[in-house]
Amino acid sequence: RVNIHEHDCVVLTADLPADGLEAGDVGTVVHIHRGGEAYEVEFMTLAGNTLAVATVLAGQCRPVSKRDVSHVRELVAA
């Protein structure tokens, strides 16, 4: 199991359409469930507005790596 801690940045590896999130979105872990089975992750816009706080299963995210590059996508109005 990958070692992810509170306040670590993680990358989604799966879409979470109910939360408006896509694979590749980056968020910050704000809580760890059951020793790392799942994480509560806050996703924010680059302007600092919270987009979603979602429960993410361990298999739906990974830690940010040294080789990751930022990429921007614009939210579509609902």
PEUR-V287400 format. One record per backbone hydrogen bond with DSSP energy under -0.5 kcal/mol. NH is the residue of the N-H (numbers start at 1). CO is the residue of the C=O. If there is no record, write none. Layout:
{{NH,CO} {NH,CO}}
This chain:
{{4,2} {7,29} {8,5} {10,27} {11,62} {12,25} {13,60} {14,60} {16,21} {19,16} {20,17} {21,16} {24,12} {25,22} {27,10} {28,42} {29,8} {30,40} {31,40} {33,38} {36,33} {37,33} {38,33} {39,56} {40,31} {41,39} {41,54} {42,28} {43,41} {43,52} {44,26} {45,49} {48,45} {51,43} {52,43} {54,41} {56,39} {56,54} {58,37} {60,57} {61,58} {62,11} {64,9} {68,65}}
